Amino acid sequence: MLEFDENVISYSTQPETFDVYGIEYSPDILVHTKRDGDYYEEVKGDYYLKKDGFEERFELQQKCVKALSRLPLRLVTESKIKKAPLRTLNRLNKYQRQDINKDIDIKKLPTKPILFSQLQDIIFSKFNADIGDVWTLFSHSIFTFDFKAELTPDTLVWRAR
């Protein structure tokens, strides 16, 4: 989800290792953002949260990471990652490897928020493009939307740049 979040400048996985009372610990992700500062993320499946001692271990990890790096460590759980938006993000991920259709003049696309279906109609009629070209505009962050929801024809979208 980070690769499509307009607040995220960059992120790296397994960025560094910390000594947590003699045990090496590497947070899953270091995130650099425009508005929220930098922070670490630890991603865990819901089943993992039920293991004995998880809360105590995680609190120790948070304290050590904060003390050593001055950055917070946030927990991202499977249940926090909603399935519908994840389907959309997986689809967008497929289009990241595709180049933007050169026939689409981005400067002629709306700058104000519109429905996804309206954007499709504009791109289909003015530029003789297909749905893959529309998805590519989102995967390359030309257009964006609220990533907490699934992208549907009725989703409000806007130009990101």
VMD Tcl script that builds the backbone (N, CA, C; Angstrom):
set m [mol new atoms 483]
animate dup $m
set s [atomselect $m all]
$s set {name element resname resid chain x y z} {
  {N N MET 1 A 0.804 -1.189 0.000}
  {CA C MET 1 A 0.000 0.000 0.000}
  {C C MET 1 A 0.855 1.266 0.000}
  {N N LEU 2 A 2.054 1.159 0.516}
  {CA C LEU 2 A 2.915 2.338 0.625}
  {C C LEU 2 A 3.274 2.920 -0.731}
  {N N GLU 3 A 3.448 2.057 -1.736}
  {CA C GLU 3 A 3.901 2.560 -3.031}
  {C C GLU 3 A 2.872 3.443 -3.724}
  {N N PHE 4 A 1.615 3.411 -3.259}
  {CA C PHE 4 A 0.585 4.244 -3.874}
  {C C PHE 4 A 0.078 5.341 -2.943}
  {N N ASP 5 A 0.685 5.498 -1.789}
  {CA C ASP 5 A 0.279 6.520 -0.826}
  {C C ASP 5 A 0.983 7.825 -1.178}
  {N N GLU 6 A 0.215 8.857 -1.514}
  {CA C GLU 6 A 0.829 10.118 -1.963}
  {C C GLU 6 A 1.615 10.822 -0.859}
  {N N ASN 7 A 1.407 10.446 0.400}
  {CA C ASN 7 A 2.156 11.020 1.515}
  {C C ASN 7 A 3.546 10.382 1.654}
  {N N VAL 8 A 3.720 9.196 1.080}
  {CA C VAL 8 A 4.978 8.460 1.229}
  {C C VAL 8 A 5.988 8.912 0.175}
  {N N ILE 9 A 7.148 9.348 0.645}
  {CA C ILE 9 A 8.236 9.733 -0.254}
  {C C ILE 9 A 8.982 8.480 -0.701}
  {N N SER 10 A 9.347 7.635 0.268}
  {CA C SER 10 A 10.045 6.382 -0.031}
  {C C SER 10 A 9.935 5.459 1.173}
  {N N TYR 11 A 10.305 4.212 0.949}
  {CA C TYR 11 A 10.348 3.242 2.044}
  {C C TYR 11 A 11.378 2.180 1.708}
  {N N SER 12 A 11.880 1.524 2.740}
  {CA C SER 12 A 12.840 0.438 2.534}
  {C C SER 12 A 12.495 -0.693 3.495}
  {N N THR 13 A 12.761 -1.904 3.045}
  {CA C THR 13 A 12.440 -3.071 3.862}
  {C C THR 13 A 13.675 -3.547 4.617}
  {N N GLN 14 A 13.438 -4.063 5.818}
  {CA C GLN 14 A 14.507 -4.533 6.708}
  {C C GLN 14 A 15.663 -3.524 6.725}
  {N N PRO 15 A 15.369 -2.263 7.056}
  {CA C PRO 15 A 16.346 -1.184 6.896}
  {C C PRO 15 A 17.552 -1.250 7.820}
  {N N GLU 16 A 17.349 -1.668 9.053}
  {CA C GLU 16 A 18.479 -1.759 9.980}
  {C C GLU 16 A 18.136 -2.705 11.117}
  {N N THR 17 A 19.152 -3.014 11.898}
  {CA C THR 17 A 18.992 -3.956 13.005}
  {C C THR 17 A 19.284 -3.243 14.316}
  {N N PHE 18 A 18.451 -3.527 15.315}
  {CA C PHE 18 A 18.608 -2.941 16.645}
  {C C PHE 18 A 18.878 -4.045 17.657}
  {N N ASP 19 A 19.604 -3.703 18.685}
  {CA C ASP 19 A 19.849 -4.633 19.789}
  {C C ASP 19 A 18.759 -4.406 20.834}
  {N N VAL 20 A 17.875 -5.390 20.964}
  {CA C VAL 20 A 16.800 -5.314 21.951}
  {C C VAL 20 A 17.160 -6.269 23.077}
  {N N TYR 21 A 17.860 -5.745 24.066}
  {CA C TYR 21 A 18.306 -6.525 25.225}
  {C C TYR 21 A 19.022 -7.810 24.804}
  {N N GLY 22 A 19.999 -7.653 23.908}
  {CA C GLY 22 A 20.824 -8.778 23.497}
  {C C GLY 22 A 20.285 -9.593 22.338}
  {N N ILE 23 A 19.101 -9.262 21.855}
  {CA C ILE 23 A 18.511 -9.984 20.719}
  {C C ILE 23 A 18.398 -9.011 19.550}
  {N N GLU 24 A 18.911 -9.438 18.385}
  {CA C GLU 24 A 18.828 -8.577 17.204}
  {C C GLU 24 A 17.388 -8.503 16.709}
  {N N TYR 25 A 16.969 -7.288 16.379}
  {CA C TYR 25 A 15.613 -7.062 15.870}
  {C C TYR 25 A 15.679 -6.108 14.680}
  {N N SER 26 A 15.019 -6.485 13.583}
  {CA C SER 26 A 14.943 -5.637 12.387}
  {C C SER 26 A 13.482 -5.323 12.089}
  {N N PRO 27 A 13.084 -4.055 12.178}
  {CA C PRO 27 A 11.720 -3.706 11.780}
  {C C PRO 27 A 11.520 -4.052 10.305}
  {N N ASP 28 A 10.280 -4.314 9.922}
  {CA C ASP 28 A 9.994 -4.705 8.540}
  {C C ASP 28 A 10.232 -3.573 7.543}
  {N N ILE 29 A 9.818 -2.346 7.908}
  {CA C ILE 29 A 9.844 -1.252 6.935}
  {C C ILE 29 A 10.210 0.068 7.615}
  {N N LEU 30 A 11.014 0.877 6.934}
  {CA C LEU 30 A 11.256 2.262 7.325}
  {C C LEU 30 A 10.543 3.132 6.296}
  {N N VAL 31 A 9.649 4.005 6.760}
  {CA C VAL 31 A 8.825 4.823 5.872}
  {C C VAL 31 A 9.212 6.295 6.027}
  {N N HIS 32 A 9.458 6.968 4.893}
  {CA C HIS 32 A 9.726 8.410 4.867}
  {C C HIS 32 A 8.489 9.079 4.261}
  {N N THR 33 A 7.881 10.013 4.993}
  {CA C THR 33 A 6.662 10.657 4.512}
  {C C THR 33 A 6.828 12.166 4.390}
  {N N LYS 34 A 5.900 12.785 3.673}
  {CA C LYS 34 A 5.898 14.242 3.505}
  {C C LYS 34 A 5.374 14.938 4.759}
  {N N ARG 35 A 4.291 14.393 5.340}
  {CA C ARG 35 A 3.601 15.101 6.418}
  {C C ARG 35 A 3.760 14.477 7.798}
  {N N ASP 36 A 3.942 13.170 7.877}
  {CA C ASP 36 A 3.915 12.479 9.171}
  {C C ASP 36 A 5.293 12.137 9.715}
  {N N GLY 37 A 6.335 12.624 9.097}
  {CA C GLY 37 A 7.681 12.278 9.535}
  {C C GLY 37 A 8.036 10.846 9.154}
  {N N ASP 38 A 9.151 10.381 9.649}
  {CA C ASP 38 A 9.604 9.023 9.367}
  {C C ASP 38 A 9.172 8.107 10.501}
  {N N TYR 39 A 8.980 6.832 10.172}
  {CA C TYR 39 A 8.610 5.844 11.184}
  {C C TYR 39 A 8.913 4.447 10.660}
  {N N TYR 40 A 8.983 3.517 11.584}
  {CA C TYR 40 A 9.158 2.103 11.249}
  {C C TYR 40 A 7.806 1.407 11.332}
  {N N GLU 41 A 7.661 0.353 10.525}
  {CA C GLU 41 A 6.466 -0.486 10.591}
  {C C GLU 41 A 6.871 -1.926 10.823}
  {N N GLU 42 A 6.100 -2.594 11.632}
  {CA C GLU 42 A 6.217 -4.037 11.829}
  {C C GLU 42 A 4.897 -4.629 11.346}
  {N N VAL 43 A 4.952 -5.548 10.396}
  {CA C VAL 43 A 3.756 -6.147 9.818}
  {C C VAL 43 A 3.606 -7.561 10.369}
  {N N LYS 44 A 2.437 -7.836 10.940}
  {CA C LYS 44 A 2.195 -9.152 11.545}
  {C C LYS 44 A 0.818 -9.670 11.161}
  {N N GLY 45 A 0.741 -10.981 10.967}
  {CA C GLY 45 A -0.540 -11.644 10.767}
  {C C GLY 45 A -1.302 -11.679 12.080}
  {N N ASP 46 A -2.622 -11.712 12.012}
  {CA C ASP 46 A -3.445 -11.704 13.224}
  {C C ASP 46 A -3.113 -12.870 14.149}
  {N N TYR 47 A -2.802 -14.023 13.576}
  {CA C TYR 47 A -2.482 -15.198 14.392}
  {C C TYR 47 A -1.263 -14.931 15.284}
  {N N TYR 48 A -0.333 -14.135 14.786}
  {CA C TYR 48 A 0.905 -13.859 15.516}
  {C C TYR 48 A 0.634 -13.050 16.787}
  {N N LEU 49 A -0.392 -12.204 16.739}
  {CA C LEU 49 A -0.724 -11.349 17.880}
  {C C LEU 49 A -1.194 -12.160 19.082}
  {N N LYS 50 A -1.679 -13.364 18.825}
  {CA C LYS 50 A -2.221 -14.211 19.895}
  {C C LYS 50 A -1.149 -15.042 20.591}
  {N N LYS 51 A 0.064 -15.023 20.059}
  {CA C LYS 51 A 1.142 -15.807 20.666}
  {C C LYS 51 A 1.504 -15.244 22.036}
  {N N ASP 52 A 1.856 -16.151 22.926}
  {CA C ASP 52 A 2.252 -15.740 24.277}
  {C C ASP 52 A 3.431 -14.772 24.226}
  {N N GLY 53 A 3.313 -13.694 24.951}
  {CA C GLY 53 A 4.415 -12.752 25.090}
  {C C GLY 53 A 4.563 -11.756 23.959}
  {N N PHE 54 A 3.684 -11.815 22.942}
  {CA C PHE 54 A 3.850 -10.907 21.808}
  {C C PHE 54 A 3.789 -9.446 22.243}
  {N N GLU 55 A 2.767 -9.082 23.016}
  {CA C GLU 55 A 2.596 -7.678 23.413}
  {C C GLU 55 A 3.808 -7.152 24.171}
  {N N GLU 56 A 4.306 -7.946 25.103}
  {CA C GLU 56 A 5.465 -7.521 25.893}
  {C C GLU 56 A 6.698 -7.351 25.010}
  {N N ARG 57 A 6.931 -8.323 24.105}
  {CA C ARG 57 A 8.077 -8.240 23.186}
  {C C ARG 57 A 7.972 -7.002 22.298}
  {N N PHE 58 A 6.773 -6.775 21.769}
  {CA C PHE 58 A 6.600 -5.640 20.862}
  {C C PHE 58 A 6.801 -4.316 21.600}
  {N N GLU 59 A 6.302 -4.219 22.823}
  {CA C GLU 59 A 6.513 -2.991 23.608}
  {C C GLU 59 A 7.999 -2.743 23.856}
  {N N LEU 60 A 8.756 -3.799 24.142}
  {CA C LEU 60 A 10.213 -3.663 24.309}
  {C C LEU 60 A 10.864 -3.201 23.006}
  {N N GLN 61 A 10.438 -3.809 21.899}
  {CA C GLN 61 A 10.983 -3.430 20.598}
  {C C GLN 61 A 10.686 -1.957 20.309}
  {N N GLN 62 A 9.459 -1.525 20.596}
  {CA C GLN 62 A 9.093 -0.125 20.379}
  {C C GLN 62 A 9.986 0.815 21.191}
  {N N LYS 63 A 10.167 0.492 22.464}
  {CA C LYS 63 A 10.976 1.341 23.346}
  {C C LYS 63 A 12.427 1.416 22.875}
  {N N CYS 64 A 12.989 0.268 22.516}
  {CA C CYS 64 A 14.394 0.245 22.066}
  {C C CYS 64 A 14.576 0.978 20.743}
  {N N VAL 65 A 13.683 0.735 19.796}
  {CA C VAL 65 A 13.778 1.400 18.493}
  {C C VAL 65 A 13.659 2.911 18.677}
  {N N LYS 66 A 12.723 3.350 19.495}
  {CA C LYS 66 A 12.539 4.789 19.753}
  {C C LYS 66 A 13.785 5.385 20.419}
  {N N ALA 67 A 14.332 4.672 21.398}
  {CA C ALA 67 A 15.514 5.174 22.116}
  {C C ALA 67 A 16.735 5.247 21.208}
  {N N LEU 68 A 16.895 4.268 20.322}
  {CA C LEU 68 A 18.091 4.211 19.479}
  {C C LEU 68 A 17.983 5.047 18.201}
  {N N SER 69 A 16.760 5.207 17.687}
  {CA C SER 69 A 16.607 5.909 16.403}
  {C C SER 69 A 15.791 7.198 16.498}
  {N N ARG 70 A 15.078 7.358 17.607}
  {CA C ARG 70 A 14.150 8.478 17.809}
  {C C ARG 70 A 12.941 8.414 16.884}
  {N N LEU 71 A 12.730 7.261 16.258}
  {CA C LEU 71 A 11.575 7.087 15.380}
  {C C LEU 71 A 10.595 6.103 16.006}
  {N N PRO 72 A 9.304 6.337 15.816}
  {CA C PRO 72 A 8.324 5.398 16.355}
  {C C PRO 72 A 8.272 4.103 15.543}
  {N N LEU 73 A 7.856 3.041 16.209}
  {CA C LEU 73 A 7.628 1.741 15.576}
  {C C LEU 73 A 6.135 1.481 15.655}
  {N N ARG 74 A 5.499 1.326 14.495}
  {CA C ARG 74 A 4.051 1.109 14.428}
  {C C ARG 74 A 3.768 -0.328 14.015}
  {N N LEU 75 A 2.694 -0.855 14.549}
  {CA C LEU 75 A 2.270 -2.215 14.220}
  {C C LEU 75 A 1.180 -2.160 13.160}
  {N N VAL 76 A 1.365 -2.899 12.086}
  {CA C VAL 76 A 0.351 -3.044 11.046}
  {C C VAL 76 A -0.064 -4.503 11.060}
  {N N THR 77 A -1.352 -4.737 11.290}
  {CA C THR 77 A -1.841 -6.113 11.381}
  {C C THR 77 A -2.659 -6.482 10.153}
  {N N GLU 78 A -2.796 -7.771 9.968}
  {CA C GLU 78 A -3.568 -8.304 8.851}
  {C C GLU 78 A -4.983 -7.727 8.844}
  {N N SER 79 A -5.596 -7.614 10.015}
  {CA C SER 79 A -6.973 -7.109 10.079}
  {C C SER 79 A -7.053 -5.621 9.743}
  {N N LYS 80 A -5.960 -4.880 9.901}
  {CA C LYS 80 A -5.952 -3.458 9.538}
  {C C LYS 80 A -5.880 -3.267 8.025}
  {N N ILE 81 A -5.349 -4.260 7.349}
  {CA C ILE 81 A -5.244 -4.187 5.894}
  {C C ILE 81 A -6.532 -4.762 5.330}
  {N N LYS 82 A -7.397 -3.889 4.870}
  {CA C LYS 82 A -8.699 -4.331 4.374}
  {C C LYS 82 A -8.527 -5.058 3.051}
  {N N LYS 83 A -9.332 -6.087 2.862}
  {CA C LYS 83 A -9.183 -6.955 1.689}
  {C C LYS 83 A -9.546 -6.260 0.379}
  {N N ALA 84 A -10.612 -5.447 0.359}
  {CA C ALA 84 A -11.024 -4.795 -0.888}
  {C C ALA 84 A -9.949 -3.842 -1.407}
  {N N PRO 85 A -9.430 -2.927 -0.572}
  {CA C PRO 85 A -8.352 -2.063 -1.079}
  {C C PRO 85 A -7.118 -2.856 -1.497}
  {N N LEU 86 A -6.861 -3.943 -0.820}
  {CA C LEU 86 A -5.705 -4.763 -1.169}
  {C C LEU 86 A -5.851 -5.344 -2.572}
  {N N ARG 87 A -7.073 -5.737 -2.940}
  {CA C ARG 87 A -7.315 -6.235 -4.310}
  {C C ARG 87 A -6.993 -5.140 -5.328}
  {N N THR 88 A -7.426 -3.913 -5.043}
  {CA C THR 88 A -7.148 -2.796 -5.946}
  {C C THR 88 A -5.647 -2.557 -6.053}
  {N N LEU 89 A -4.961 -2.567 -4.927}
  {CA C LEU 89 A -3.513 -2.324 -4.931}
  {C C LEU 89 A -2.763 -3.423 -5.671}
  {N N ASN 90 A -3.199 -4.662 -5.526}
  {CA C ASN 90 A -2.576 -5.755 -6.276}
  {C C ASN 90 A -2.765 -5.552 -7.770}
  {N N ARG 91 A -3.936 -5.091 -8.155}
  {CA C ARG 91 A -4.196 -4.832 -9.572}
  {C C ARG 91 A -3.306 -3.687 -10.066}
  {N N LEU 92 A -3.229 -2.607 -9.287}
  {CA C LEU 92 A -2.382 -1.472 -9.676}
  {C C LEU 92 A -0.922 -1.882 -9.809}
  {N N ASN 93 A -0.494 -2.743 -8.932}
  {CA C ASN 93 A 0.891 -3.205 -8.947}
  {C C ASN 93 A 1.253 -3.845 -10.287}
  {N N LYS 94 A 0.310 -4.539 -10.896}
  {CA C LYS 94 A 0.553 -5.181 -12.198}
  {C C LYS 94 A 0.858 -4.147 -13.283}
  {N N TYR 95 A 0.264 -2.962 -13.152}
  {CA C TYR 95 A 0.417 -1.938 -14.182}
  {C C TYR 95 A 1.633 -1.041 -13.975}
  {N N GLN 96 A 2.338 -1.205 -12.874}
  {CA C GLN 96 A 3.526 -0.374 -12.638}
  {C C GLN 96 A 4.620 -0.635 -13.663}
  {N N ARG 97 A 4.659 -1.822 -14.205}
  {CA C ARG 97 A 5.696 -2.171 -15.186}
  {C C ARG 97 A 5.345 -1.680 -16.590}
  {N N GLN 98 A 4.116 -1.216 -16.760}
  {CA C GLN 98 A 3.660 -0.740 -18.056}
  {C C GLN 98 A 3.969 0.748 -18.203}
  {N N ASP 99 A 4.389 1.157 -19.373}
  {CA C ASP 99 A 4.615 2.580 -19.634}
  {C C ASP 99 A 3.280 3.285 -19.848}
  {N N ILE 100 A 3.260 4.570 -19.548}
  {CA C ILE 100 A 2.060 5.364 -19.797}
  {C C ILE 100 A 1.913 5.532 -21.304}
  {N N ASN 101 A 0.704 5.351 -21.798}
  {CA C ASN 101 A 0.395 5.497 -23.214}
  {C C ASN 101 A 0.769 6.914 -23.663}
  {N N LYS 102 A 1.668 7.011 -24.629}
  {CA C LYS 102 A 2.161 8.308 -25.105}
  {C C LYS 102 A 1.076 9.131 -25.802}
  {N N ASP 103 A 0.002 8.474 -26.236}
  {CA C ASP 103 A -1.094 9.191 -26.896}
  {C C ASP 103 A -1.969 9.956 -25.903}
  {N N ILE 104 A -1.841 9.640 -24.620}
  {CA C ILE 104 A -2.643 10.328 -23.606}
  {C C ILE 104 A -1.920 11.612 -23.197}
  {N N ASP 105 A -2.560 12.738 -23.485}
  {CA C ASP 105 A -2.004 14.041 -23.103}
  {C C ASP 105 A -2.490 14.356 -21.687}
  {N N ILE 106 A -1.637 14.138 -20.728}
  {CA C ILE 106 A -2.006 14.282 -19.315}
  {C C ILE 106 A -2.463 15.703 -19.007}
  {N N LYS 107 A -1.900 16.693 -19.678}
  {CA C LYS 107 A -2.282 18.092 -19.434}
  {C C LYS 107 A -3.735 18.366 -19.815}
  {N N LYS 108 A -4.304 17.514 -20.670}
  {CA C LYS 108 A -5.693 17.705 -21.096}
  {C C LYS 108 A -6.684 16.932 -20.226}
  {N N LEU 109 A -6.177 16.252 -19.219}
  {CA C LEU 109 A -7.060 15.505 -18.317}
  {C C LEU 109 A -7.522 16.412 -17.183}
  {N N PRO 110 A -8.700 16.140 -16.625}
  {CA C PRO 110 A -9.242 17.001 -15.563}
  {C C PRO 110 A -8.308 17.111 -14.359}
  {N N THR 111 A -8.309 18.287 -13.765}
  {CA C THR 111 A -7.514 18.496 -12.551}
  {C C THR 111 A -8.390 18.444 -11.306}
  {N N LYS 112 A -9.691 18.613 -11.472}
  {CA C LYS 112 A -10.622 18.558 -10.339}
  {C C LYS 112 A -11.099 17.120 -10.141}
  {N N PRO 113 A -11.510 16.781 -8.924}
  {CA C PRO 113 A -11.991 15.417 -8.657}
  {C C PRO 113 A -13.188 15.044 -9.537}
  {N N ILE 114 A -13.150 13.825 -10.054}
  {CA C ILE 114 A -14.251 13.270 -10.848}
  {C C ILE 114 A -14.403 11.799 -10.480}
  {N N LEU 115 A -15.457 11.186 -10.973}
  {CA C LEU 115 A -15.647 9.756 -10.746}
  {C C LEU 115 A -14.707 8.963 -11.647}
  {N N PHE 116 A -14.308 7.806 -11.169}
  {CA C PHE 116 A -13.442 6.927 -11.964}
  {C C PHE 116 A -14.088 6.633 -13.317}
  {N N SER 117 A -15.400 6.390 -13.331}
  {CA C SER 117 A -16.096 6.083 -14.586}
  {C C SER 117 A -16.028 7.261 -15.560}
  {N N GLN 118 A -16.081 8.494 -15.051}
  {CA C GLN 118 A -15.971 9.672 -15.915}
  {C C GLN 118 A -14.566 9.787 -16.508}
  {N N LEU 119 A -13.571 9.506 -15.696}
  {CA C LEU 119 A -12.192 9.533 -16.191}
  {C C LEU 119 A -12.012 8.493 -17.294}
  {N N GLN 120 A -12.551 7.305 -17.071}
  {CA C GLN 120 A -12.489 6.252 -18.094}
  {C C GLN 120 A -13.093 6.746 -19.400}
  {N N ASP 121 A -14.299 7.323 -19.317}
  {CA C ASP 121 A -14.987 7.801 -20.522}
  {C C ASP 121 A -14.148 8.831 -21.270}
  {N N ILE 122 A -13.541 9.749 -20.539}
  {CA C ILE 122 A -12.702 10.785 -21.161}
  {C C ILE 122 A -11.510 10.145 -21.870}
  {N N ILE 123 A -10.836 9.244 -21.193}
  {CA C ILE 123 A -9.638 8.618 -21.765}
  {C C ILE 123 A -9.995 7.737 -22.955}
  {N N PHE 124 A -11.111 7.013 -22.859}
  {CA C PHE 124 A -11.538 6.157 -23.971}
  {C C PHE 124 A -11.897 6.998 -25.196}
  {N N SER 125 A -12.656 8.076 -24.996}
  {CA C SER 125 A -13.156 8.845 -26.136}
  {C C SER 125 A -12.118 9.808 -26.725}
  {N N LYS 126 A -11.359 10.492 -25.888}
  {CA C LYS 126 A -10.410 11.499 -26.396}
  {C C LYS 126 A -9.089 10.914 -26.877}
  {N N PHE 127 A -8.694 9.788 -26.294}
  {CA C PHE 127 A -7.352 9.276 -26.587}
  {C C PHE 127 A -7.351 7.860 -27.151}
  {N N ASN 128 A -8.540 7.333 -27.413}
  {CA C ASN 128 A -8.658 5.995 -27.989}
  {C C ASN 128 A -7.813 4.979 -27.212}
  {N N ALA 129 A -7.898 5.048 -25.889}
  {CA C ALA 129 A -7.117 4.169 -25.015}
  {C C ALA 129 A -8.029 3.109 -24.411}
  {N N ASP 130 A -7.446 2.211 -23.636}
  {CA C ASP 130 A -8.238 1.145 -23.015}
  {C C ASP 130 A -8.114 1.195 -21.494}
  {N N ILE 131 A -8.788 0.276 -20.826}
  {CA C ILE 131 A -8.824 0.279 -19.364}
  {C C ILE 131 A -7.422 0.105 -18.765}
  {N N GLY 132 A -6.575 -0.645 -19.420}
  {CA C GLY 132 A -5.202 -0.810 -18.941}
  {C C GLY 132 A -4.461 0.513 -18.874}
  {N N ASP 133 A -4.736 1.386 -19.846}
  {CA C ASP 133 A -4.110 2.712 -19.849}
  {C C ASP 133 A -4.592 3.552 -18.665}
  {N N VAL 134 A -5.858 3.392 -18.301}
  {CA C VAL 134 A -6.404 4.123 -17.151}
  {C C VAL 134 A -5.724 3.647 -15.869}
  {N N TRP 135 A -5.643 2.328 -15.701}
  {CA C TRP 135 A -5.004 1.769 -14.499}
  {C C TRP 135 A -3.532 2.183 -14.421}
  {N N THR 136 A -2.882 2.293 -15.560}
  {CA C THR 136 A -1.473 2.700 -15.580}
  {C C THR 136 A -1.301 4.121 -15.043}
  {N N LEU 137 A -2.252 5.001 -15.321}
  {CA C LEU 137 A -2.181 6.369 -14.789}
  {C C LEU 137 A -2.214 6.368 -13.263}
  {N N PHE 138 A -2.948 5.432 -12.681}
  {CA C PHE 138 A -3.000 5.324 -11.218}
  {C C PHE 138 A -1.736 4.663 -10.678}
  {N N SER 139 A -1.261 3.648 -11.368}
  {CA C SER 139 A -0.074 2.935 -10.875}
  {C C SER 139 A 1.177 3.806 -10.929}
  {N N HIS 140 A 1.169 4.818 -11.800}
  {CA C HIS 140 A 2.297 5.754 -11.896}
  {C C HIS 140 A 2.020 7.059 -11.142}
  {N N SER 141 A 0.981 7.046 -10.326}
  {CA C SER 141 A 0.621 8.186 -9.454}
  {C C SER 141 A 0.313 9.471 -10.214}
  {N N ILE 142 A -0.188 9.354 -11.442}
  {CA C ILE 142 A -0.681 10.529 -12.162}
  {C C ILE 142 A -2.045 10.898 -11.576}
  {N N PHE 143 A -2.863 9.873 -11.338}
  {CA C PHE 143 A -4.146 10.030 -10.657}
  {C C PHE 143 A -4.101 9.240 -9.368}
  {N N THR 144 A -4.933 9.646 -8.419}
  {CA C THR 144 A -4.984 8.950 -7.138}
  {C C THR 144 A -6.413 8.956 -6.603}
  {N N PHE 145 A -6.606 8.309 -5.467}
  {CA C PHE 145 A -7.913 8.217 -4.814}
  {C C PHE 145 A -7.672 7.829 -3.366}
  {N N ASP 146 A -8.723 7.720 -2.584}
  {CA C ASP 146 A -8.607 7.308 -1.188}
  {C C ASP 146 A -8.342 5.807 -1.149}
  {N N PHE 147 A -7.137 5.432 -0.787}
  {CA C PHE 147 A -6.729 4.029 -0.840}
  {C C PHE 147 A -7.353 3.167 0.247}
  {N N LYS 148 A -8.141 3.768 1.119}
  {CA C LYS 148 A -8.816 2.968 2.140}
  {C C LYS 148 A -10.033 2.259 1.556}
  {N N ALA 149 A -10.418 2.636 0.357}
  {CA C ALA 149 A -11.581 2.045 -0.305}
  {C C ALA 149 A -11.148 1.365 -1.600}
  {N N GLU 150 A -12.003 0.494 -2.085}
  {CA C GLU 150 A -11.727 -0.179 -3.357}
  {C C GLU 150 A -12.035 0.784 -4.507}
  {N N LEU 151 A -11.266 0.713 -5.564}
  {CA C LEU 151 A -11.490 1.555 -6.734}
  {C C LEU 151 A -12.625 0.950 -7.556}
  {N N THR 152 A -13.732 1.681 -7.644}
  {CA C THR 152 A -14.913 1.246 -8.391}
  {C C THR 152 A -15.302 2.365 -9.355}
  {N N PRO 153 A -16.277 2.128 -10.247}
  {CA C PRO 153 A -16.711 3.204 -11.145}
  {C C PRO 153 A -17.186 4.463 -10.408}
  {N N ASP 154 A -17.691 4.304 -9.177}
  {CA C ASP 154 A -18.216 5.439 -8.415}
  {C C ASP 154 A -17.201 6.069 -7.463}
  {N N THR 155 A -15.954 5.645 -7.531}
  {CA C THR 155 A -14.912 6.203 -6.663}
  {C C THR 155 A -14.494 7.580 -7.168}
  {N N LEU 156 A -14.366 8.519 -6.246}
  {CA C LEU 156 A -13.882 9.851 -6.577}
  {C C LEU 156 A -12.361 9.786 -6.753}
  {N N VAL 157 A -11.872 10.285 -7.885}
  {CA C VAL 157 A -10.437 10.263 -8.196}
  {C C VAL 157 A -9.998 11.682 -8.556}
  {N N TRP 158 A -8.703 11.942 -8.468}
  {CA C TRP 158 A -8.184 13.262 -8.807}
  {C C TRP 158 A -6.753 13.145 -9.290}
  {N N ARG 159 A -6.341 14.196 -10.009}
  {CA C ARG 159 A -4.969 14.223 -10.506}
  {C C ARG 159 A -4.021 14.505 -9.366}
  {N N ALA 160 A -2.999 13.693 -9.256}
  {CA C ALA 160 A -2.018 13.843 -8.180}
  {C C ALA 160 A -0.902 14.791 -8.578}
  {N N ARG 161 A -0.660 14.898 -9.870}
  {CA C ARG 161 A 0.402 15.793 -10.346}
  {C C ARG 161 A 0.118 16.246 -11.746}
}
mol reanalyze $m
mol bondsrecalc $m
mol representation Tube
mol addrep $m
